[in-house]
Amino acid sequence: MAMTCGEATIRLLAKYGITKVFGIPGVHTLDMCRGLSGGENSGKVTHVQARNEQGAGFMAEGWARATGNVGVALVISGPGVTNASTALGQSYADSLPMLLISAEPDSHTIGKGWGVLHEVTEQKKITEPITALSATAYRPSDIPELFAQAFTIFSSQRPRPVHISLPLDVQAQIVEEDWQPVALPQRPAANSSEVNKAADLLRKAQNPLILIGGGAAEASSEIIQIAENISAIVLSSTAGKGIVPDDHPLSLSASTVRPEVQELLPEADVVLAIGTEISETDSFVEKLDITGDIIRIDIDSKKISDFYPAKIGLVADAKSASSLILEALGPAKVRQSNVNARLKEIRDKIFSNLTPSESRHTKFLKVLRKAAPKNTIFSGDACQLVYTGSFAFPVAKPRKWFYPAGFCALGNALPNAIGAKLAQPDLPVVVLAGDGGFMFTMPELLTAVESDLGIPIIIWENGGLKQIQDDMDSRDIIRVGVEGINPDFELLAKACHCKAFRPKSEEDFLKQFKESIGSDKPTLIIVDEEEEWLQ
């Protein structure tokens, strides 16, 4: 059956398992829209209308965060690509399988600088530094090849984002063949001799430590068993939070940002790092004081001997490698260990050293944890409440705490939550955002309303960009650009066809939260940091 290349592209997306794309149609994507709106493609891939391409990118990112599967944004050329590029950068930093499909001006104009609509002289160069692959399809036959490369990256390599551009004239060309997806390769498996060396080193360790990142999300069960087998303290990155439950006796959650935890690191004689970059953005220390032998499991060979060189490196899928190490360790042995006492000492120090703001955060977070179902996804923006929650808010499963510490763009929380809720409609999803960050993508509230998403949106109101205010104050810099006024959030919610509440007590919050999480529309819950019930 003959169809345009744009329509055939959407058909091929469906065959790779894609069910939704996020975006805003434009005159340069009409032939791809043809594949979203009728004929044999109707209903196979549906379109979610964002209010800005940045929001569309964040929604695709949220889909990927919630599922580990590919999230897709479809945008126009030029400004559509530059708007969505923030989400590409965030997906790159956090190793997420996001696919950006964009238009591009007619292929014969590329690189000419003629001033055509939405012109970027070579659009793919915008996204090359923040993608695993950025490519332009100069003919319809390029599409199945580029999709095969993209989905191979997603399935078998470090799953960083991909950008594929379809020029306007290429989209309109007629395709006669029925494109089919390729068989996708598996992720690499660990070498058995290296597994045995790693197990032997862990077996002999006196003070083992496990560091886990988002790349270990599928290895939760195996990592818990390894930790229990060798009595290892477990630390996670923000992306790895919940892989080992935060309330597990051996877990210190995502707390490498705390000096009390950083002091622990030199005590470890063996460190097992699984699916983590051990990145500066989780600790805000240029290089952690890790003196013990490092075993690294990572799907990305470049991570094995970078800033933290490994004594033993396994280039492998985290789940399969962890399973092999667990098997090689054999039965757990009784160990003379003071690990429980050391953990209690560290936890007590953390919570005795909180700032006044962190104390208010923790009081609120305890109430929120009591109110929210255990399987809730919390979509966090870059704000002080979320910074504290990373180490102080218990999460029991992977993919339940979104805080993109790496790229740390503001405004991700609401559109991330929309993508997550559409991907996981049976799970509760809650937004945690600062008053400043919320305003970056506030119009996406209408997307949530249109999609009938009952998402409680908790806005932590503390007078603007509070973290930057504090940083300026600490360095005796007169505040500039960090104290802008907020809208009347209740009236804003009404204008956007949803509800808003300002809880005046713990009981008030619990009642309102319960109502909002059971609603079919989003609800703004504005929490003032200075409220008496949080003191």
C-alpha positions in Angstrom: 0.0 0.0 0.0 1.5 3.3 -1.1 1.8 6.1 1.6 3.9 9.1 2.3 7.3 8.7 4.0 5.9 10.6 7.0 3.1 8.1 7.4 5.4 5.1 6.9 7.7 6.5 9.6 4.8 6.5 12.1 3.8 3.0 11.0 7.4 1.8 11.7 7.4 3.5 15.1 4.3 1.4 16.0 6.1 -1.8 14.9 8.9 -0.9 17.4 6.3 -0.8 20.2 5.7 2.9 20.4 2.1 3.8 21.3 2.3 7.6 22.0 4.3 10.6 20.8 4.4 14.0 22.4 4.6 17.2 20.5 3.0 20.2 18.7 2.2 19.8 15.0 3.4 22.3 12.5 3.5 22.9 8.8 6.7 20.9 8.6 5.3 17.8 10.2 2.0 17.4 8.4 2.9 14.2 6.6 3.9 12.6 9.8 0.6 13.8 11.4 -1.1 12.0 8.5 0.1 8.8 10.2 -1.3 9.8 13.5 -4.8 10.8 12.5 -6.4 8.2 10.2 -6.3 5.3 7.8 -4.8 2.0 8.9 -2.5 3.8 11.4 -5.4 5.3 13.4 -5.1 4.4 17.1 -1.7 2.6 16.7 0.3 5.6 17.7 -1.6 8.5 19.4 -0.5 12.1 19.8 -0.4 14.1 23.0 -0.4 17.8 22.5 2.1 19.7 24.6 2.1 23.5 25.0 5.8 23.9 24.2 8.3 21.5 22.6 10.4 21.6 25.8 7.3 20.2 27.6 7.0 17.5 24.8 10.6 16.5 25.3 10.2 16.3 29.1 7.0 14.2 28.7 9.0 11.7 26.5 11.7 11.8 29.1 9.1 11.1 31.9 7.8 8.1 29.9 11.4 6.7 29.7 12.0 7.3 33.4 8.9 5.5 34.5 9.3 2.5 32.2 12.8 2.2 31.0 11.3 2.1 27.5 11.6 4.6 24.6 9.8 7.9 25.0 9.2 9.8 21.7 8.8 13.5 21.0 7.7 14.7 17.5 8.5 18.3 16.7 9.0 20.8 13.9 12.4 21.9 12.6 14.4 24.8 14.0 12.7 26.2 17.1 11.0 22.9 17.8 14.4 21.2 18.0 16.0 23.9 20.0 13.1 23.9 22.5 13.2 20.1 22.9 16.9 20.0 23.2 16.9 20.7 27.0 15.1 17.3 27.4 17.6 15.7 25.1 20.4 17.0 27.3 18.7 15.7 30.4 18.1 12.3 28.9 21.7 12.2 27.8 23.0 13.0 31.3 20.7 10.4 32.9 21.1 7.7 30.2 17.5 7.6 29.1 16.1 6.1 25.9 14.4 9.2 24.3 13.8 9.5 20.6 13.4 13.0 19.1 11.9 12.9 15.6 11.9 16.3 13.9 11.2 17.9 10.6 13.9 19.8 8.7 13.6 22.2 5.7 13.8 20.7 2.2 16.9 18.5 1.7 18.3 20.6 -1.1 18.4 23.7 1.1 20.4 22.1 4.0 23.6 24.0 4.5 22.9 26.7 2.0 21.9 29.5 4.3 19.1 30.7 2.0 16.8 31.8 4.9 14.1 29.3 4.4 11.5 28.8 7.2 12.9 27.3 10.4 16.4 27.1 8.9 19.4 25.9 10.8 22.2 25.4 8.3 22.9 21.9 9.6 20.4 21.0 12.3 21.9 17.7 13.4 24.9 19.6 14.8 22.7 21.2 17.4 22.0 17.9 19.0 25.1 15.9 18.3 26.8 16.6 21.7 23.7 15.5 23.6 22.7 12.4 21.7 24.2 9.0 20.9 23.1 9.5 17.3 22.0 12.6 15.5 21.2 12.1 11.8 19.2 13.4 8.8 17.3 11.2 6.5 18.0 12.4 2.9 15.8 9.8 1.3 12.9 7.6 2.6 15.1 4.4 2.6 17.3 6.1 5.2 14.4 5.8 7.8 14.4 2.1 8.5 18.2 2.1 8.7 18.3 5.0 11.1 15.5 3.5 13.2 17.4 0.2 13.4 20.5 2.1 14.7 18.4 4.0 17.2 16.6 1.1 18.7 19.8 -1.0 18.7 21.4 1.7 20.9 18.3 1.7 23.2 18.3 -2.1 23.6 22.0 -3.0 23.8 24.1 0.0 24.7 24.0 2.8 27.2 20.5 4.1 26.3 21.2 7.7 25.5 18.8 9.8 23.3 18.7 9.8 19.5 17.6 12.6 17.2 16.4 11.8 13.6 15.4 14.6 11.2 13.1 14.2 8.2 13.3 17.0 5.7 10.0 18.3 4.4 10.4 16.9 0.9 11.5 13.5 2.2 8.4 13.2 4.4 6.2 13.8 1.4 7.8 11.2 -0.9 5.7 8.1 -1.6 6.8 4.8 -0.1 5.6 1.5 -1.6 7.2 -1.0 0.7 6.1 -2.1 4.2 9.0 -1.3 6.5 9.7 -3.8 9.2 11.6 -3.5 12.5 14.9 -5.3 12.9 15.7 -8.0 15.5 17.4 -6.2 18.3 20.5 -7.5 20.0 20.9 -8.3 23.7 23.0 -6.4 26.1 26.5 -7.7 26.7 27.2 -10.4 29.3 30.0 -10.5 31.8 33.2 -12.5 31.4 33.1 -15.5 33.8 36.7 -15.1 34.9 36.2 -11.5 35.7 33.0 -12.4 37.6 35.0 -14.9 39.7 37.7 -12.3 40.5 35.1 -9.8 41.5 33.3 -12.3 43.8 36.6 -13.3 45.4 37.5 -9.7 46.1 34.0 -9.1 47.6 34.2 -12.3 49.6 37.5 -11.1 51.3 36.4 -7.5 51.9 36.2 -6.3 55.5 34.3 -3.1 54.8 32.5 -3.5 51.4 30.4 -0.7 50.0 28.0 -0.8 47.1 27.3 2.2 44.9 24.3 1.9 42.6 23.0 4.1 39.8 20.1 4.2 37.4 21.7 1.7 35.1 21.1 -0.9 37.8 17.3 -0.5 37.9 16.6 -4.0 36.6 19.0 -5.6 39.1 17.2 -4.7 42.3 16.7 -8.3 43.7 20.2 -9.4 42.9 21.9 -6.3 44.4 19.9 -6.6 47.6 21.0 -10.2 47.9 24.7 -9.3 47.3 24.5 -6.6 49.9 23.0 -9.0 52.5 25.5 -11.7 51.6 28.6 -9.5 52.2 27.0 -7.1 54.8 27.7 -4.1 52.5 26.5 -0.6 53.1 24.6 0.6 50.0 24.6 4.1 48.6 22.7 5.2 45.5 22.7 8.0 43.0 19.5 10.0 42.7 18.7 8.0 39.6 19.4 4.7 41.5 17.2 5.6 44.5 14.8 2.8 45.5 16.7 0.0 43.7 17.7 -1.1 47.2 14.7 0.1 49.3 15.7 3.2 51.3 14.3 1.6 54.4 16.5 -1.5 54.0 18.8 -1.8 57.1 21.9 -1.6 54.8 20.8 1.4 52.8 21.9 5.0 53.2 19.7 6.1 50.3 20.9 8.8 47.8 23.0 10.6 50.4 26.4 11.1 48.9 25.7 14.8 49.0 26.0 14.6 52.8 29.4 15.2 54.4 28.5 12.6 57.0 28.4 10.0 54.3 31.4 11.3 52.4 33.4 10.7 55.5 32.4 7.0 55.3 33.8 6.4 51.9 37.5 6.0 52.8 36.6 3.3 55.2 35.5 0.9 52.4 38.3 -1.5 51.3 36.2 -2.7 48.3 33.6 -0.7 46.4 31.2 -2.4 44.0 29.8 0.3 41.6 26.9 -0.9 39.5 25.4 1.2 36.7 26.6 4.5 38.0 28.9 7.2 36.7 29.8 8.1 40.3 29.1 11.6 39.1 29.9 14.9 40.7 26.3 16.0 40.5 25.2 13.5 43.2 27.8 14.7 45.7 28.9 18.2 44.6 32.4 17.0 45.3 34.8 17.0 42.3 36.2 13.7 43.4 35.0 11.5 46.2 37.7 10.0 48.6 37.4 6.4 47.5 40.6 4.6 48.4 39.5 1.0 48.3 39.6 -1.3 45.3 36.8 -0.6 42.8 34.8 -3.2 40.9 32.7 -1.6 38.2 29.8 -3.1 36.3 28.7 -0.8 33.4 27.2 -1.3 30.0 29.4 1.5 28.8 33.1 0.5 28.4 34.2 4.1 28.7 33.1 4.2 32.3 35.2 1.3 33.5 38.4 3.3 33.8 37.5 7.0 33.7 37.6 9.3 36.8 37.4 6.3 39.1 39.5 3.5 37.5 38.4 -0.1 38.3 40.6 -2.8 39.6 38.1 -5.2 38.0 35.8 -4.0 35.2 32.8 -5.8 33.8 31.3 -4.4 30.6 27.9 -6.0 31.0 24.2 -5.6 31.7 23.8 -4.9 35.4 21.2 -7.6 36.1 23.0 -10.5 34.4 26.4 -9.5 35.9 24.9 -9.1 39.4 23.3 -12.5 39.1 26.6 -14.1 38.1 28.4 -12.4 41.0 25.7 -13.5 43.5 26.1 -17.1 42.2 29.9 -17.0 42.4 29.8 -15.6 46.0 28.1 -18.7 47.3 26.3 -18.9 50.6 26.6 -15.9 52.9 29.0 -16.3 55.7 28.7 -15.0 59.3 30.7 -11.8 59.5 32.0 -10.0 62.5 30.7 -6.5 61.6 29.8 -3.3 63.2 28.0 -2.1 60.1 24.6 -1.6 61.8 26.1 0.5 64.5 28.0 2.6 61.9 24.9 3.1 59.9 22.9 4.3 62.9 25.7 6.7 63.8 25.7 8.2 60.2 21.9 8.4 60.0 21.8 10.1 63.5 24.4 12.6 62.4 22.6 13.5 59.2 19.3 14.3 60.9 21.0 16.2 63.8 22.8 18.4 61.3 19.8 19.6 59.2 19.4 23.3 58.4 16.1 24.9 59.5 14.8 24.6 55.9 15.8 20.9 55.7 14.0 20.3 59.0 10.8 21.8 57.5 11.3 19.6 54.4 11.7 16.5 56.4 8.6 17.2 58.5 6.6 17.7 55.4 8.1 14.6 53.7 7.2 12.4 56.6 3.5 13.6 56.2 3.7 13.0 52.5 5.1 9.5 52.9 2.3 8.7 55.2 -0.3 9.9 52.7 1.1 8.6 49.4 0.6 4.9 48.4 3.9 2.9 48.4 3.9 2.5 44.6 3.7 6.2 43.9 6.0 7.8 41.4 7.4 11.1 42.6 8.4 13.5 39.8 10.8 16.1 41.3 12.0 19.3 39.9 15.3 20.9 40.9 14.2 22.5 44.2 15.3 22.3 47.8 12.4 20.0 48.9 13.6 17.4 46.4 17.3 17.9 47.3 16.4 17.0 50.9 14.0 14.2 49.8 16.8 12.5 47.9 18.4 11.4 51.2 15.4 11.9 53.6 12.4 10.5 51.8 12.1 6.7 51.7 11.3 5.0 48.3 11.0 1.3 48.1 11.2 0.6 44.3 13.3 1.7 41.3 11.9 4.3 38.9 9.8 5.9 41.6 11.9 9.0 42.3 12.6 11.5 39.5 15.3 14.1 40.2 17.5 14.7 37.2 20.6 15.9 39.1 22.9 15.5 36.2 21.6 18.2 33.7 19.4 19.7 36.4 17.1 21.7 34.2 14.3 23.5 35.8 10.7 22.8 34.8 10.9 19.1 34.2 8.7 17.9 37.0 5.2 18.5 35.7 5.8 17.3 32.1 7.9 14.3 33.4 4.8 13.4 35.5 2.5 13.6 32.5 4.7 11.3 30.5 5.0 8.9 33.5 1.3 8.9 34.2 0.4 8.1 30.6 3.0 5.4 30.6 1.9 3.9 33.9 -1.8 4.9 34.2 -2.4 2.5 37.1 0.2 4.1 39.3 -0.2 7.3 41.4 2.1 10.1 40.2 2.9 13.1 42.3 4.8 16.3 41.3 7.2 17.9 43.7 8.2 21.4 42.4 9.5 24.7 43.7 7.5 27.8 42.9 10.2 29.1 40.6 10.7 25.8 38.7 7.0 25.2 38.3 6.6 28.4 36.2 9.1 27.1 33.6 6.5 24.7 32.1 3.3 25.8 33.8 1.3 25.7 30.6 1.6 21.9 30.5 -1.0 21.9 33.2 -3.5 22.2 30.4 -2.1 19.0 28.8 -2.7 17.2 32.1 -6.2 18.5 32.2 -6.9 17.5 28.6 -5.6 14.0 29.3 -7.7 13.6 32.5 -4.7 13.0 34.7 -5.3 13.1 38.5 -1.9 14.3 39.4 -1.3 16.1 42.7 1.1 18.9 42.0 2.8 20.0 45.2 4.3 23.5 44.8 6.8 24.2 47.6 6.5 28.0 48.0 9.5 29.6 49.5 9.8 33.0 47.8 11.4 32.3 44.5 14.7 30.7 43.6 15.5 29.9 47.2 18.7 27.8 46.6 20.3 30.6 44.6 19.1 33.2 47.2 20.9 31.1 49.9 24.0 30.8 47.7 24.1 34.5 47.2 23.6 35.2 50.8 26.4 32.8 51.9 28.8 34.7 49.6 27.7 38.2 50.5 26.3 38.8 47.1 23.4 41.2 46.9 20.4 39.3 45.6 19.6 39.8 42.0 17.0 38.1 39.8 15.9 35.5 42.4 12.9 37.2 44.1 10.3 37.5 41.4 6.6 37.5 42.3 4.4 34.4 42.0 1.0 34.3 40.4 -2.1 33.6 42.5 -1.8 29.9 42.2 -5.5 29.3 43.1 -6.7 31.6 40.4 -4.2 30.1 38.0 -5.6 26.6 38.7 -9.1 27.8 38.1 -8.1 29.4 34.8 -6.6 26.1 33.8 -9.8 24.1 34.7 -8.4 22.4 37.8 -8.4 22.8 41.6 -5.9 24.3 44.1 -5.5 24.1 47.9 -3.3 25.7 50.5 -3.2 23.3 53.5 -3.2 25.0 56.9 -2.4 21.9 58.9 -1.2 18.3 58.6 -4.8 17.1 58.7 -5.8 19.6 56.1 -3.0 18.4 53.8 -3.9 14.7 54.3 -7.5 15.3 53.4 -6.7 17.4 50.4 -4.0 15.1 49.1 -6.4 12.1 49.4 -9.0 14.0 47.3 -6.5 15.1 44.7 -4.9 11.7 44.2 -8.4 10.2 43.5 -9.4 12.9 41.1 -9.5 12.8 37.3 -7.9 16.2 37.0 -4.7 17.7 38.3 -4.7 19.6 41.6 -2.3 22.3 42.7 -1.4 21.9 46.4 0.6 25.0 47.5 2.7 24.4 50.6 4.2 27.5 52.1 7.5 26.7 53.8 6.7 29.2 56.6 3.4 27.7 57.6 3.2 27.0 61.3 2.5 23.3 60.9 5.9 22.8 59.3 7.9 24.6 62.1 
